[in-house]
Amino acid sequence: MTPNAASRSAGPSGPSRRGFLASTALATAAVAGGVPLLSACGGSPSGSGGGSSAGKDAKKLLPTFVARNVVTPDIPAKNGSAAGFTGELDLATLKTSVPKKLGKGGEVTVMAPFWGSPPKDDNAYYRAMNDLIGVDVSWQNQDGNTYDQKLGAVLASSDVPDLVVIPSWNMGGKIPSAIIGKFADLGPHLSGDQVKAYPNLAAIPTDAWQRCIFGGKLRGLPLPAAYVTNIVPLYRKDLFDKEGYDVPRSADEFMALAKDITNARAKRWACLDMKWTAFNNFGVLSGGEKPLGWNLVDGKLVYRVETEAYLEALEWTRKLFAAGVVHPDALLGKSSATDPGPKFAAGEFLIYNQDISQWYSRSAEQATQNPDFRVWGMDIWGHDGGDPAPWATQPANLFAFVNKKASDSVIRDALAVANVTAAPYGTKEYMATNYGVEGTHYTVKDGVPAKTKQGNTDVLNTFTMIASPAPTIAHPDFPDVTRGMVEWQQRMGAFTKKSTFYGQQITEPTRYTNLSDNFEQLEDDIVRGRKKISDMQQAVSEWKSKGGDKLRDWYQKLLDDNGPAQS
């Protein structure tokens, strides 16, 4: 599946997307009779009554958006992009976004996925954050790689922490019904003007809040993301300039360039697997979140695998492999195809597609050892040389929920935590959340913050998982890269379309949970020449007969009852 990291690259790197994993440990009620579990307005835990975040009543649940002027970005957000900050950081001029502690000194337990080795409970970062917020946060960190298993067991028990973080890729199986049954309605505290008591939460974009409606209630706290596709065709601009290569503007131009670049004897190939970029170039509906794979076309709902664009994108990618312009590692599935840094730096291939965050990370890791190295992002081009037609991704994919049994004081303390962690870049609260304590966890030299050894131990993915500000890209050490990333999003955002179910929180009936599971492997087999396009056509035919057409009817009823997503 396409990775979907948030565009919040000013702080520590967020977790990579794991697959959608259904929990087998959860013993709560299943989706009864295949009725939808969705971001329902008036829907019950069983989904009876239907409804979605596109429904009229949903607007009453959403917090009032109040933009914050605490810090002005150097590059304001536009066309669904992140906001950009290019200037050096001056700790003396950091703004205050939370002038007084909102926490009342209570204790809040938090369970969240964690990648790496969790720090000791009583560390300097935790102490400083608890003091800043006025809440004693107690962490129950769980291995992010097996989080779905732990999550299912905890939600099936009676011992649920006060706050639980759940990524969308862990919302398979029975997890959505548990969210509705186990977690509190935050509407009385956040809907409408109620959110103004928490100004940093009020500044979170409405699209992200819309994703937080489960079972007719506002239940989640979001980590917003730019809805522009996060997959960028990255290329070695320094070598392009040296060799006089032009950035391609069509499928044919890319193929001609790829053949020109490739010289197997010299151990140079044009690219890695470009399937994700092909999907964008040919205007294929998003495959990361299943609802986004459906769109209304000429009055009929169509799934992405049924479209000509889908087959054309696969065929074009297959031709790249067949032409020998793809690095052999991608053909063989070697680790260097998933960790492209070293061979990309060595010039073994000049183009690959990955999350936009690698635009910065590739630049930073080569800055001292190869000062001439320069990575840049190609604009997405229409396959025929015309305008591109990429589709929007979801505006939030990670959420924190408050236990339904939590007292009012615990809920308010949890929101006090979220109001601090959602502080915008350029504030004291942002630096505390993302970098810790100055001198202990990080230092600043020439306007660039750098974590110390203790910072890399203590300040990892904990508080940053509870809520976050509007998407931000800020790399003061590489201002040109920051500007390049944001402006790329803005250019691509100008062409980005929102599909019929954009922004909605929908869980398909359990009988359809694994219906589309085999398509990704078949895609990879086709582009590598192990299968044929006709095999995909046969698979789509079987998909329809095994439930795809009935699933279409299910989505159509959802659409008839609630209307399309609101853009």
C-alpha positions as CSV (number, residue, x, y, z in Angstrom):
1,M,0.0,0.0,0.0
2,T,1.0,3.5,-0.6
3,P,2.7,5.0,2.5
4,N,0.9,8.0,3.9
5,A,3.1,9.9,6.3
6,A,1.9,13.2,7.6
7,S,3.4,16.4,6.2
8,R,4.4,17.4,9.6
9,S,8.1,17.2,8.9
10,A,9.3,20.0,11.2
11,G,9.5,17.7,14.1
12,P,10.7,14.1,14.5
13,S,9.8,11.7,11.8
14,G,6.4,10.1,12.1
15,P,5.8,6.4,11.9
16,S,5.7,4.7,8.5
17,R,2.3,3.4,7.5
18,R,1.8,-0.3,8.3
19,G,-0.8,-2.4,6.5
20,F,-4.5,-2.4,7.5
21,L,-4.4,-5.2,10.0
22,A,-7.6,-6.7,11.4
23,S,-7.6,-7.6,15.1
24,T,-8.5,-11.1,16.0
25,A,-8.4,-10.6,19.8
26,L,-11.3,-8.2,20.0
27,A,-14.5,-9.7,21.4
28,T,-16.8,-6.8,20.9
29,A,-19.9,-6.8,18.6
30,A,-19.2,-7.4,15.0
31,V,-20.7,-5.2,12.2
32,A,-24.2,-6.5,12.4
33,G,-25.6,-7.7,9.1
34,G,-23.1,-5.8,7.0
35,V,-24.6,-2.5,8.0
36,P,-22.0,0.4,7.8
37,L,-19.8,1.6,10.6
38,L,-19.0,5.0,9.5
39,S,-18.4,8.6,10.4
40,A,-22.1,8.5,11.1
41,C,-24.4,11.4,11.9
42,G,-27.3,9.7,13.8
43,G,-25.8,6.3,13.2
44,S,-25.7,3.8,16.1
45,P,-22.9,1.4,17.0
46,S,-24.5,-1.2,14.7
47,G,-24.7,1.4,12.0
48,S,-28.6,1.3,11.8
49,G,-29.9,4.6,10.5
50,G,-26.8,5.2,8.4
51,G,-25.4,8.6,7.8
52,S,-21.9,9.9,7.3
53,S,-19.8,13.0,7.7
54,A,-21.2,14.2,4.5
55,G,-24.6,14.4,6.1
56,K,-26.1,17.8,7.0
57,D,-26.2,17.1,10.8
58,A,-22.5,16.4,10.8
59,K,-21.8,20.0,10.5
60,K,-23.3,20.6,13.9
61,L,-20.7,18.2,15.4
62,L,-17.6,19.9,13.9
63,P,-15.5,22.4,16.0
64,T,-15.6,26.0,14.8
65,F,-12.4,26.7,12.9
66,V,-10.5,29.7,14.3
67,A,-7.2,30.4,12.6
68,R,-4.3,31.3,14.9
69,N,-2.0,34.3,14.2
70,V,0.5,33.3,16.9
71,V,3.1,32.6,14.2
72,T,3.0,33.6,10.5
73,P,4.5,31.0,8.2
74,D,6.9,32.1,5.5
75,I,4.9,30.1,3.0
76,P,1.2,30.1,3.8
77,A,-0.7,26.9,3.1
78,K,-2.6,26.8,-0.2
79,N,-4.3,24.2,-2.3
80,G,-4.2,21.6,0.5
81,S,-0.5,22.0,1.1
82,A,1.3,22.3,4.4
83,A,2.5,25.7,5.7
84,G,6.2,26.3,5.2
85,F,8.8,27.9,7.5
86,T,12.2,28.7,5.9
87,G,13.7,31.0,8.5
88,E,16.3,30.2,11.1
89,L,14.9,29.4,14.6
90,D,15.5,32.0,17.3
91,L,14.6,30.6,20.7
92,A,14.5,34.1,22.2
93,T,11.6,35.0,19.9
94,L,9.4,31.9,20.3
95,K,5.8,32.7,20.8
96,T,3.5,31.4,23.6
97,S,0.4,29.7,22.4
98,V,-0.9,28.4,25.8
99,P,-0.5,31.4,28.2
100,K,-1.8,29.4,31.2
101,K,-2.0,25.8,32.2
102,L,-5.3,24.2,31.4
103,G,-4.6,21.0,33.2
104,K,-5.9,20.6,36.7
105,G,-3.2,18.3,38.0
106,G,-4.9,15.0,37.4
107,E,-3.5,11.9,36.0
108,V,-4.1,10.7,32.4
109,T,-3.0,7.3,31.2
110,V,-2.1,7.0,27.5
111,M,-1.6,3.9,25.3
112,A,0.1,4.6,21.9
113,P,2.1,2.7,19.3
114,F,5.8,3.2,19.6
115,W,8.6,2.4,17.2
116,G,11.9,1.8,18.8
117,S,13.0,1.5,22.4
118,P,10.7,3.4,24.8
119,P,12.4,5.7,27.3
120,K,12.3,5.3,31.0
121,D,9.0,6.4,32.6
122,D,10.5,9.2,34.7
123,N,12.6,11.0,32.1
124,A,13.3,14.7,31.8
125,Y,11.1,15.1,28.7
126,Y,8.0,13.6,30.4
127,R,8.6,15.6,33.5
128,A,8.9,18.9,31.5
129,M,5.8,18.2,29.4
130,N,3.7,17.3,32.5
131,D,4.8,20.5,34.2
132,L,4.0,22.6,31.1
133,I,0.5,21.1,30.7
134,G,-0.4,20.7,34.3
135,V,-1.3,17.1,33.9
136,D,0.5,13.9,35.0
137,V,0.6,11.9,31.8
138,S,1.5,8.2,32.3
139,W,2.5,6.3,29.2
140,Q,1.7,2.7,28.2
141,N,3.9,2.5,25.1
142,Q,3.3,-0.5,22.9
143,D,5.3,-2.0,20.0
144,G,4.0,-0.2,16.8
145,N,4.7,-3.3,14.7
146,T,2.3,-5.5,16.6
147,Y,0.0,-2.7,17.9
148,D,-3.1,-4.1,16.3
149,Q,-2.8,-7.3,18.5
150,K,-2.4,-5.3,21.7
151,L,-5.1,-2.9,20.7
152,G,-7.6,-5.6,20.2
153,A,-6.8,-7.2,23.5
154,V,-7.0,-4.0,25.5
155,L,-10.3,-2.8,23.9
156,A,-11.8,-6.3,24.6
157,S,-11.0,-5.8,28.2
158,S,-12.5,-3.6,30.9
159,D,-9.2,-1.9,31.6
160,V,-8.9,0.7,28.8
161,P,-6.5,3.6,29.4
162,D,-7.8,7.2,29.5
163,L,-6.4,8.0,26.1
164,V,-5.8,5.5,23.3
165,V,-4.1,6.4,20.0
166,I,-5.3,4.5,17.0
167,P,-3.9,4.8,13.5
168,S,-6.3,4.3,10.6
169,W,-4.2,1.3,9.4
170,N,-5.1,-0.4,12.7
171,M,-8.8,0.1,12.2
172,G,-9.6,-3.2,10.5
173,G,-11.8,-5.9,11.8
174,K,-13.9,-5.0,14.8
175,I,-11.9,-2.0,15.9
176,P,-14.4,0.6,14.5
177,S,-17.2,-0.9,16.6
178,A,-15.0,-0.8,19.6
179,I,-14.2,2.9,19.0
180,I,-18.0,3.6,19.0
181,G,-18.6,1.5,22.1
182,K,-15.5,2.3,24.2
183,F,-14.7,6.0,23.6
184,A,-16.3,9.3,24.7
185,D,-18.3,11.8,22.8
186,L,-16.1,14.9,22.8
187,G,-18.8,17.0,21.2
188,P,-19.9,18.7,24.5
189,H,-16.3,20.0,24.9
190,L,-15.3,20.6,21.2
191,S,-18.3,21.0,18.9
192,G,-19.0,24.4,17.6
193,D,-17.7,27.3,19.7
194,Q,-16.9,25.0,22.6
195,V,-13.5,24.3,21.0
196,K,-12.5,28.0,21.5
197,A,-11.5,27.0,25.1
198,Y,-8.7,25.1,23.4
199,P,-7.3,27.6,20.8
200,N,-4.7,25.3,19.3
201,L,-7.4,22.6,18.7
202,A,-9.7,25.3,17.2
203,A,-6.9,25.9,14.6
204,I,-7.0,22.4,13.3
205,P,-8.5,22.3,9.8
206,T,-12.2,21.2,9.6
207,D,-11.4,18.4,7.1
208,A,-9.3,16.7,9.8
209,W,-12.1,17.0,12.4
210,Q,-14.5,15.5,9.9
211,R,-12.5,12.3,10.0
212,C,-13.0,12.1,13.7
213,I,-16.7,11.4,13.6
214,F,-17.5,7.8,14.6
215,G,-21.0,6.5,15.2
216,G,-22.6,9.9,15.0
217,K,-20.3,11.5,17.6
218,L,-17.1,13.5,17.5
219,R,-14.8,11.0,19.2
220,G,-11.3,11.5,18.0
221,L,-8.5,14.0,18.2
222,P,-6.7,14.2,14.8
223,L,-3.2,14.5,13.5
224,P,-3.9,16.5,10.3
225,A,-2.1,15.8,7.1
226,A,-1.9,17.6,3.7
227,Y,-4.4,16.0,1.4
228,V,-2.2,16.4,-1.6
229,T,-0.6,13.1,-2.6
230,N,2.5,12.4,-0.5
231,I,4.2,10.4,-3.2
232,V,6.8,12.5,-5.0
233,P,9.0,11.3,-8.0
234,L,12.4,12.3,-6.5
235,Y,15.4,12.7,-8.8
236,R,19.1,13.6,-8.7
237,K,18.9,17.2,-9.9
238,D,22.7,17.6,-9.7
239,L,23.2,14.7,-12.2
240,F,20.3,15.9,-14.4
241,D,22.0,19.3,-14.6
242,K,25.4,17.8,-15.3
243,E,24.1,15.5,-18.0
244,G,21.7,18.0,-19.5
245,Y,18.6,15.8,-18.9
246,D,15.2,17.5,-19.0
247,V,12.5,16.7,-16.5
248,P,9.9,14.6,-18.5
249,R,6.3,15.9,-19.0
250,S,4.6,12.8,-20.4
251,A,4.8,9.0,-20.2
252,D,6.6,8.9,-23.6
253,E,9.1,11.5,-22.5
254,F,9.8,9.6,-19.3
255,M,10.5,6.3,-21.2
256,A,12.8,8.1,-23.7
257,L,14.7,9.7,-20.8
258,A,14.9,6.4,-18.9
259,K,16.5,4.7,-21.9
260,D,19.0,7.5,-22.3
261,I,20.0,7.4,-18.6
262,T,20.3,3.6,-18.4
263,N,23.7,1.9,-18.9
264,A,23.8,-1.5,-17.2
265,R,27.5,-2.0,-17.9
266,A,28.2,1.3,-16.0
267,K,25.8,0.1,-13.2
268,R,23.4,3.0,-13.8
269,W,19.7,2.6,-14.3
270,A,17.0,5.3,-14.6
271,C,14.7,4.4,-11.7
272,L,13.1,2.1,-9.2
273,D,9.5,0.8,-9.4
274,M,7.5,3.8,-10.5
275,K,4.0,2.3,-10.0
276,W,2.9,4.8,-7.4
277,T,3.8,7.7,-9.7
278,A,2.1,6.0,-12.6
279,F,-1.1,5.9,-10.7
280,N,-0.9,9.6,-10.2
281,N,0.2,10.3,-13.8
282,F,-2.8,8.3,-15.2
283,G,-5.3,9.7,-12.6
284,V,-6.0,6.5,-10.8
285,L,-8.1,6.8,-7.7
286,S,-6.3,6.4,-4.4
287,G,-5.8,2.9,-3.1
288,G,-4.6,3.7,0.4
289,E,-8.0,4.3,2.0
290,K,-10.7,2.0,0.5
291,P,-13.5,4.7,0.5
292,L,-11.2,6.9,-1.7
293,G,-11.0,4.1,-4.3
294,W,-14.7,4.7,-5.1
295,N,-15.9,7.6,-7.2
296,L,-19.2,8.6,-9.0
297,V,-18.7,8.5,-12.7
298,D,-21.6,9.4,-15.0
299,G,-24.0,8.5,-12.3
300,K,-22.4,5.1,-11.4
301,L,-20.0,4.3,-8.6
302,V,-16.8,2.9,-10.0
303,Y,-13.9,1.2,-8.0
304,R,-10.4,2.0,-9.0
305,V,-9.5,-1.4,-10.3
306,E,-12.4,-1.2,-12.8
307,T,-11.0,1.8,-14.6
308,E,-9.0,2.0,-17.8
309,A,-6.6,4.3,-16.1
310,Y,-5.6,1.6,-13.6
311,L,-4.8,-0.9,-16.4
312,E,-2.9,1.8,-18.4
313,A,-0.8,2.8,-15.4
314,L,0.2,-0.9,-14.8
315,E,1.0,-1.4,-18.5
316,W,3.2,1.7,-18.6
317,T,5.1,0.6,-15.5
318,R,5.4,-2.9,-17.0
319,K,7.0,-1.4,-20.0
320,L,9.6,0.3,-17.9
321,F,10.7,-3.0,-16.4
322,A,10.6,-4.7,-19.7
323,A,12.8,-2.0,-21.2
324,G,15.5,-2.8,-18.6
325,V,15.5,0.8,-17.2
326,V,14.5,-0.2,-13.7
327,H,17.3,-1.0,-11.2
328,P,17.6,-4.8,-10.7
329,D,17.0,-4.5,-7.0
330,A,13.4,-3.4,-7.6
331,L,12.9,-6.4,-9.8
332,L,14.2,-8.8,-7.2
333,G,12.6,-7.1,-4.2
334,K,15.9,-6.4,-2.4
335,S,16.1,-4.2,0.7
336,S,17.8,-1.4,-1.2
337,A,14.6,-0.9,-3.1
338,T,12.9,-0.1,0.1
339,D,15.9,1.8,1.6
340,P,17.0,3.6,-1.5
341,G,19.4,6.1,0.1
342,P,22.8,4.6,-0.5
343,K,22.4,3.5,-4.1
344,F,20.5,6.7,-4.9
345,A,23.5,8.7,-3.5
346,A,25.9,6.5,-5.4
347,G,24.0,7.3,-8.7
348,E,23.0,3.7,-9.5
349,F,19.6,5.1,-10.2
350,L,18.5,8.7,-10.6
351,I,14.7,8.6,-10.0
352,Y,12.5,6.9,-7.4
353,N,9.1,7.6,-5.9
354,Q,8.5,7.8,-2.1
355,D,7.0,9.9,0.7
356,I,7.7,13.6,0.4
357,S,9.6,13.5,3.7
358,Q,12.5,11.8,1.9
359,W,13.1,15.0,-0.1
360,Y,14.5,16.4,3.1
361,S,16.0,13.3,4.6
362,R,18.0,12.5,1.4
363,S,19.3,16.1,1.3
364,A,20.3,16.1,5.0
365,E,22.1,12.8,5.0
366,Q,24.4,13.8,2.1
367,A,25.0,17.4,3.0
368,T,28.4,16.9,4.5
369,Q,29.8,14.0,2.6
370,N,28.6,15.0,-0.9
371,P,28.0,18.8,-1.0
372,D,27.2,18.7,-4.7
373,F,24.4,16.2,-4.2
374,R,20.9,17.7,-4.8
375,V,17.6,15.9,-4.8
376,W,14.5,17.5,-6.1
377,G,10.9,16.5,-6.9
378,M,9.4,16.2,-10.3
379,D,6.0,17.6,-10.9
380,I,3.4,15.0,-11.6
381,W,2.6,15.1,-15.3
382,G,-0.4,13.9,-17.2
383,H,0.5,10.7,-19.0
384,D,-0.4,12.3,-22.4
385,G,1.5,15.5,-21.7
386,G,-1.6,17.4,-20.5
387,D,-2.5,18.5,-17.0
388,P,-2.1,15.9,-14.2
389,A,-5.2,14.6,-12.4
390,P,-4.1,13.3,-9.0
391,W,-6.7,12.4,-6.3
392,A,-6.7,13.7,-2.7
393,T,-5.6,11.5,0.2
394,Q,-7.3,11.6,3.5
395,P,-6.7,14.8,5.7
396,A,-6.0,12.8,8.8
397,N,-5.0,9.1,9.5
398,L,-4.1,9.0,13.1
399,F,-6.3,9.7,16.1
400,A,-6.5,9.8,19.9
401,F,-9.6,8.7,21.7
402,V,-10.8,9.3,25.3
403,N,-12.2,6.5,27.4
404,K,-16.0,6.6,27.6
405,K,-15.7,6.0,31.4
406,A,-13.4,8.9,32.0
407,S,-14.7,11.6,34.4
408,D,-15.3,15.1,33.1
409,S,-12.1,16.2,34.8
410,V,-10.0,13.5,33.0
411,I,-11.6,14.5,29.7
412,R,-10.6,18.2,30.3
413,D,-7.1,17.2,31.3
414,A,-6.8,15.1,28.2
415,L,-7.9,18.0,26.1
416,A,-5.4,20.2,27.9
417,V,-2.7,17.8,26.8
418,A,-3.9,17.9,23.2
419,N,-4.1,21.7,23.2
420,V,-0.4,21.8,24.0
421,T,0.7,19.1,21.5
422,A,-1.3,20.9,18.8
423,A,0.7,24.1,19.2
424,P,2.0,25.5,15.9
425,Y,5.6,25.7,14.8
426,G,7.4,28.6,16.2
427,T,6.0,28.4,19.6
428,K,7.4,27.3,23.0
429,E,4.9,24.6,23.2
430,Y,5.8,23.2,19.8
431,M,9.5,23.1,20.7
432,A,8.7,21.4,24.0
433,T,6.5,18.8,22.4
434,N,8.8,18.0,19.5
435,Y,12.3,18.7,20.9
436,G,12.1,18.6,24.7
437,V,14.2,20.7,27.0
438,E,16.8,23.1,25.5
439,G,20.3,22.1,26.6
440,T,19.1,18.6,27.8
441,H,17.4,17.3,24.7
442,Y,18.5,19.7,22.0
443,T,20.7,22.6,21.1
444,V,20.4,25.3,18.4
445,K,23.3,26.3,16.2
446,D,22.9,28.8,13.4
447,G,19.2,28.7,13.8
448,V,19.0,24.9,13.4
449,P,17.8,22.7,16.3
450,A,19.6,19.4,16.8
451,K,18.8,16.7,19.3
452,T,21.3,15.5,21.8
453,K,21.9,11.9,22.7
454,Q,19.4,12.2,25.5
455,G,17.0,13.9,23.1
456,N,17.1,11.0,20.7
457,T,16.4,8.7,23.7
458,D,13.6,10.6,25.4
459,V,11.9,12.7,22.8
460,L,10.3,10.2,20.4
461,N,6.8,9.3,19.3
462,T,4.7,9.9,22.4
463,F,3.2,13.4,23.0
464,T,3.4,14.0,19.3
465,M,0.8,11.3,18.8
466,I,-2.0,12.9,20.8
467,A,-2.9,15.8,18.5
468,S,-0.9,18.0,16.1
469,P,-1.2,21.4,14.4
470,A,-2.1,22.0,10.8
471,P,0.4,20.3,8.4
472,T,3.8,22.1,8.6
473,I,7.1,21.7,6.8
474,A,10.0,23.5,8.4
475,H,13.7,22.7,7.9
476,P,15.7,25.9,8.6
477,D,18.9,24.0,7.7
478,F,17.5,23.5,4.1
479,P,15.3,26.5,3.4
480,D,15.3,25.8,-0.3
481,V,14.2,22.3,0.2
482,T,11.4,23.4,2.5
483,R,10.2,25.9,-0.1
484,G,10.5,23.2,-2.8
485,M,8.4,20.7,-0.9
486,V,5.7,23.2,0.0
487,E,5.5,24.7,-3.5
488,W,5.4,21.2,-5.0
489,Q,2.4,20.5,-2.9
490,Q,0.8,23.7,-3.9
491,R,1.3,23.1,-7.6
492,M,0.0,19.6,-7.4
493,G,-2.8,20.7,-5.1
494,A,-4.1,23.0,-7.8
495,F,-4.9,19.9,-9.9
496,T,-6.0,17.6,-7.1
497,K,-9.5,16.3,-7.0
498,K,-11.5,15.0,-4.1
499,S,-13.3,11.7,-4.7
500,T,-16.9,11.0,-3.7
501,F,-16.1,9.7,-0.2
502,Y,-13.2,12.1,0.6
503,G,-12.9,12.9,4.3
504,Q,-15.4,10.3,5.4
505,Q,-14.7,7.7,8.1
506,I,-16.2,4.5,6.6
507,T,-15.7,0.9,7.5
508,E,-16.9,-1.7,5.1
509,P,-18.9,-4.7,6.3
510,T,-16.7,-7.4,7.6
511,R,-17.7,-9.8,4.8
512,Y,-15.9,-7.5,2.4
513,T,-12.8,-6.9,4.5
514,N,-10.4,-9.0,2.5
515,L,-12.1,-8.7,-0.9
516,S,-9.4,-6.5,-2.4
517,D,-6.4,-7.9,-0.6
518,N,-4.8,-9.7,-3.6
519,F,-4.7,-6.8,-6.0
520,E,-1.5,-5.2,-4.7
521,Q,0.5,-8.4,-5.1
522,L,-1.0,-8.9,-8.6
523,E,-0.1,-5.4,-9.5
524,D,3.6,-6.1,-8.6
525,D,3.6,-9.4,-10.5
526,I,2.2,-7.7,-13.6
527,V,4.7,-4.8,-13.7
528,R,7.5,-7.3,-13.2
529,G,6.3,-9.4,-16.1
530,R,5.3,-12.4,-14.0
531,K,1.6,-11.9,-14.8
532,K,-0.3,-10.3,-17.6
533,I,-2.8,-7.5,-17.8
534,S,-5.4,-10.1,-18.7
535,D,-4.8,-11.7,-15.3
536,M,-5.8,-8.4,-13.7
537,Q,-8.9,-8.2,-15.9
538,Q,-9.8,-11.7,-14.8
539,A,-9.2,-10.8,-11.1
540,V,-11.5,-7.8,-11.4
541,S,-14.2,-10.0,-12.9
542,E,-13.9,-12.4,-10.0
543,W,-13.9,-9.4,-7.6
544,K,-17.2,-8.3,-9.0
545,S,-18.8,-11.7,-8.7
546,K,-17.4,-12.5,-5.2
547,G,-18.8,-9.3,-3.7
548,G,-17.6,-6.2,-5.6
549,D,-20.9,-5.5,-7.2
550,K,-22.7,-6.0,-3.9
551,L,-20.2,-3.7,-2.2
552,R,-21.0,-1.1,-4.9
553,D,-24.7,-1.3,-4.0
554,W,-23.7,-0.9,-0.3
555,Y,-21.7,2.3,-1.1
556,Q,-24.6,3.5,-3.4
557,K,-27.1,3.3,-0.5
558,L,-24.6,5.2,1.6
559,L,-24.4,7.9,-1.0
560,D,-28.1,8.0,-1.6
561,D,-28.7,8.4,2.2
562,N,-26.0,11.0,2.8
563,G,-24.8,12.6,-0.4
564,P,-21.1,13.0,-1.4
565,A,-18.3,14.4,0.6
566,Q,-18.2,18.1,1.2
567,S,-15.2,19.8,-0.4
